[in-house]
């Protein structure tokens, strides 16, 4: 219960959601209800023209859905200071939220490395969804 309260507090106090309680609550409830009723993932607008695939039980993608830029200071920095042609390394890429920002928003080249096979598949799907194969190179790493 305490964990749920902390999660809600984090989501509602996030810079993108702050001051928008009804919109934030609507986003949370629509995902919580929809993910139980719909048998398939959804695609949502992420940043600029980028999109992300949101799947059940994938905290990386649901965090992006709830808050947009879930790591707000770091992602804002990336979007504003990374330049086209520069190289960005996304180590432990998860489903690729940083890699998608680097490639689609900043037009930078990105190397995205993810060690979990199912999550690596999600990363590849998000790269293809955004047509970033030329800018984002995904690698699978096993230790």
Residue, then its C-alpha position, 0 to 999 in steps of 0.5 A: x500500500x505504501x509503495x502504491x502511495x509513493x508511486x502515485x505521489x511521484x507521478x502526480x508531482x512529476x514536472x510534466x504532470x504537476x498542476x494537472x491532476x485530472x489529466x494525470x488521473x485520467x491517464x492513469x485510469x485509462x491505462x489501468x482499465x485499458x490494459x486489463x481489457x485490451x489484449x494488445x499493447x498501445x502506441x502513444x505519442x512520446x516526444x515531438x513525433x516520436x512514439x512508444x509502444x506500451x505493454x502490460x507489466x513493462x514499467x519502463x513504457x508505462x512510466x513513459x506513458x504516465x509522465x512523458x519524460x520520466x527522468x525529466x531533468x536528464x531527458x530535457x538536457x538530452x533533448x536540448x543539448x544533444x546535436x545532430x550527428x553526435x553520438x549518444x550511448x544508452x546503456x541498459x536501454x530498456x525499451x529505448x526511451x532515451x535512444x528514441x529521444x536521441x534519435x528522433x528529437x536530437x537526430x543524434x546517432x545512438x548505440x542502445x545496449x540492452x541485456x534482457x532478451x524480451x526487453x531487447x525485443x521491445x527496444x527493437x520494436x520501438x526503433x522500427x516504429x520510429x524509423x530510426x534504424x539508420x540512427x539507432x543501433x541496438x545491441x544485445x549483451x549477455x554477460 
